[in-house]
Amino acid sequence: MMKTYILLFLSILFLAGCKAVNDGPIEKISDFTLEKEVTQIDVLDWETEETIYQITDTDFIQELVIEFI
C-alpha cells in the first residue's frame, strides 16, 4: 500500500512539473517601429527557404502591422 502512495505522489509531482506556465494572453510589443514602409512580404518554405508566396497588397500589410502593434 505504501508503494502505491509513493508512486501516486511521484506521478503527481512529475505531472505538476510538466505543466505549461503560459497562463496569460500574449503581450503586444508597445515600442515596435519600422524604419521603412513594408511593401512586400515573402513567405518562405521552412526547409528550403524557397519563396512560395509573395504578399504585395500594401493595405493588407498595413493591417498586419497595426494588428501586430
C-alpha positions in Angstrom: 0.0 0.0 0.0 2.9 2.4 0.8 4.4 1.8 -2.7 1.1 2.9 -4.2 1.1 6.2 -2.3 4.7 6.8 -3.2 4.1 6.1 -6.8 1.0 8.3 -6.8 2.9 11.2 -5.1 5.8 10.9 -7.6 3.4 10.8 -10.5 1.6 14.0 -9.3 5.0 15.7 -8.7 6.1 14.8 -12.2 2.9 15.9 -13.9 2.9 19.2 -11.9 6.5 19.8 -13.2 5.4 19.3 -16.8 2.5 21.9 -16.6 2.8 24.7 -19.0 3.2 28.2 -17.5 1.5 30.2 -20.2 -1.4 31.5 -18.2 -1.9 35.0 -19.6 -2.6 36.4 -23.0 0.1 37.2 -25.5 1.5 40.7 -24.8 1.8 43.1 -27.7 5.1 45.0 -28.3 4.5 48.6 -27.4 7.7 50.1 -28.8 7.6 48.4 -32.2 8.7 50.7 -35.0 9.6 50.2 -38.6 12.4 52.2 -40.3 10.9 51.8 -43.8 7.5 51.1 -45.2 6.9 47.4 -45.8 5.7 46.9 -49.4 6.3 43.2 -49.8 6.3 40.1 -47.5 7.9 36.9 -48.8 6.6 33.6 -47.5 9.4 31.0 -47.4 9.4 27.3 -47.2 10.8 26.3 -43.8 13.3 23.7 -45.1 14.4 25.0 -48.4 14.0 28.7 -47.7 12.5 29.0 -51.2 9.9 31.7 -51.8 6.5 30.1 -52.1 4.3 33.2 -52.0 4.6 37.0 -52.0 2.2 39.4 -50.4 2.3 42.8 -52.1 -1.1 44.2 -51.1 0.0 47.3 -49.0 -3.4 47.7 -47.3 -3.3 44.1 -46.1 0.4 44.5 -44.9 -0.6 47.7 -43.1 -3.4 45.9 -41.3 -1.0 43.2 -40.2 1.5 45.8 -38.9 -1.3 47.6 -36.9 -2.5 44.3 -35.6 1.0 43.3 -34.5 1.5 46.6 -32.6 
